[in-house]
Amino acid sequence: MRYKKNKDNVYQYDPTTKDYLIALSYFPNYIKLINPEGKNYQKVHSWLLENEERLKNDDVPFPTITEISNTVKQGSSVVKRSLINLYEDIVLLNESSPELFLSERQILCNLYFDYLGRHSGFSLGLKRIPKVNEGFSFNFIKPKLGSYMFHVASIYHNITNNGQEIDIYLYHGLPNNYLKLLKEKAYLHNQITFMEYCTSENESEVERKILSLNKSL
């Protein structure tokens, strides 16, 4: 597993160059939102868009970093840094202008991912709101957490003056309906707080607390 400790002594995923390449390849529309002029990733940005059809064709071998490096005439380390910087600029744009990731007849959804206690978020438009316990695949988030496959934990609807936003909390793993029943039991017996019951923040800690209350099971 590619995990390393950060300055806070918490394990984080150490993404590969291919992780960034795959994440960007799956979402050319995100790449098109970025103006590459004056950026170190201008050549890689152009290459990704020029090869959009090839990259989404599963019958064509996925390009290697060496191949891209030879095509754009830049070293592999430069290509790697270009992919990382382009990815990070998309994330920053998503944080500052999430409405750009919203298409016509879509509802803005704020996605909050939990993978083994590590968290990340991303906002985008969805035409259909997933249901609790449904699977959710989002390749763009893998460089952040190390996984792209999740399940829906809970959904909250926010109605504002500007319309509707939806918060969707997702977790890695299979749905555990029995654990949910134990969570409801713990709340009814005042063993967890209202905030612990309602939110998905620190979900892993809440689950450990619930399991410690039911050691006899």
N, C-alpha and C positions, 0 to 999 in steps of 0.2 A: 504494500500500500504506500502511495506517495504522500505521506503526511510528515510535517515538521512542526516544531514548536515555534510560536511567534514570541515577541518580546514580553507578552503577558503569560508565557508558559502554557499557552493553549495550543493544541494541535490544529493545524490548518492544512488543507490540501495543497500540494505542490504540483500545479498543473504542468503538463507537457506542452511543447510547441504544437503538437498535433491536436491537443484539446482546444487550443485557441483557434486553430485552422478550421476544425470541424464546427465549432460554435459559430464562427463568422460565415462559413460556407452555407449553413442552414438558413441564414437570415440575411440575404442580399439586400432586402429592403431597409434593414438597419444600417448597412454600409452606405447606402445611397443618401442617408440623412446627414452624413458627415462630409464636410468640405475638406478635401485633403491638401489643398494648396498651402505650401509652406511647411508641411508636416513631413517627418522622416518616413512616413508610411505611404507616400503618394504613389510610388511604383507598385507596391503590394496592393493598395486600394484599387488601382486600375486593373491589376491582374485578376483580382477576385471577381470584379464585375465582368471582365471580358470572358472569364471562364465560368460564369454563373450556370449555364446549361450543363456543362461537363461535371461540375461539382455536385449537382443534384441527380446525376445519372448513376444509379447503383450498378449498372453494367460496365461502367468504365472505372478502371483502377484509380484509387484516390492518389493524388499527387504527393510526392515526398517534398520535404523542405529543400532538399538538394536540387530537385527539379525546378522548384520555384526560384531558388537562388540563381540557377543557371539562366533561367528565362529573363529575370529582371536585372541580371548582372549585378547582384549584390551578394555579399557574404551571407552564410547561413545565420550567423549571429545577428546581422543587421535585419534579416528577414524575420527572425524570431522576435526581436525587439519591436519591429514594425507591427507584427500581429498583436503583440501585447498592448502596445500603445493605442492601436485602433480599437481594440476591444474595450480598453479602459475609457476611451473617449466616448464610446457608445453608452457605456454605463453612466458616465457623468451627464451626458445629454438626457438620458432617461430620467435621472434624478431631477434635473432642472426643468425639463420640458416633456413630461410624460405624454401630453396630448399629441405629440408628434408620432407616437407609436399606436395611435388610435385611427382606425379607418371608418369609413361611412357605415352607419348602422351597427356600430360596435359600442359596447359599454366599457368604460375604463375600469380595469381591474388591477388592484395592487396585490401582487403575489408575494407572500412571505414564506420562504423555504426554511425548513429545519432538517438538517442532516447530521445525526449523531451529536446533537447539541450545538452545531455550528449553524449560523443563520445568514441569510442573504435575501435581498428583495429585488423586485423588478416590476414595473408597471407596463401594461399593454392592453390593447382592446380585444375583447372576446365577443363573438356573436351569440354564443350559448354559454351560460354559466354552468360549470360542472357541479355535480351533486356530491355531498359528503360521502367519502369512502371510494369515490371514483378515482381511477388512475390518471396521472397527469405527467406527460413527458415534455421536457423543455431543455433541449440541448444547449441553449445559450448559457445556462447557469452552471454547467459542469466545471468550467475553470475556477469558479468561485468555491464550490463545495465538494466536487469529486463525484457527483452523481447527477443524472438528469431525469431519473424516474422517481415519481413521488405519488402520494395519495392525498386526497383532500381531507383535511381534518375538520375545518369549520369555515363558515362563510358569514360575513357581516355586510349589511347593506347600509351605505351612508348616503342620505339624501341631503343635498346642499342647494344653495341658491343657483348654482351652475348646473345642476342636474343630479345624476346618480353616479356614485362610485361604489365599488365593491371590494372589500378586503377578503382575500382568499388565503387561508393558512394551510400549508402543505407540509407533509412530513415524509421521510423515507422509511419504507417498511410496509408491511401488510396491515390492513385494518384489524383492530383488536376490540371487538364489541364488548367482550367480557371486561376488559380494562375500563371501558367507558362506564359500564354499570358500577364498577368499584369506585370510580370517580364520583358518580352521582351519590352513591352510598356515603362516601367520605364527606361530601358537602352536606348531605341531610343530617349527618351526625356532628356537624360543625368541626370536622377534622381538617378541612382545608377551607381557605377563605373564598369569598365570592370571586375575587380576581383570579385566583388559582383555578377556579372552576370554569370561568368564562373565557379566559384568554389562552392563547397558545404560546405566549412568551414563557420561557423557561419550562417548556413542556416536559423535558427530560427530568428535571428536578422534581416536578409535581408527580410524575409517574413513579419515580423512586420513592417518594414519600408515601404514595398510595400503597405500593407494594410492601413497604416496611410496616404498614398498618395491617397487612394481611399475610404475615409470615406463615401462618398456619395452613394456608391454602396449598 
